[in-house]
Amino acid sequence: MKKLRKHFKFPHSWAEVKALGWKFIVGFILFYLIRDSILYILIPYLIYNGAISN
């Protein structure tokens, strides 16, 4: 479990970001890509099709 936490720990300084390098950049982009896809594509699609209603 500690190894898993080490991989998902958010860096607290630029030195940690530089040490992580491309792994941090890829993780950052993937996180926002997934989040924005859900917020701006999936949820409006479900509302439009009536799967989510008030």
Secondary structure, 3 states (H helix, E strand, C coil): CHHHHHHCCCCCCHHHHHHHCHHHHHHHHHHHHHHHHHHHHHHHHHHHHCCCCC
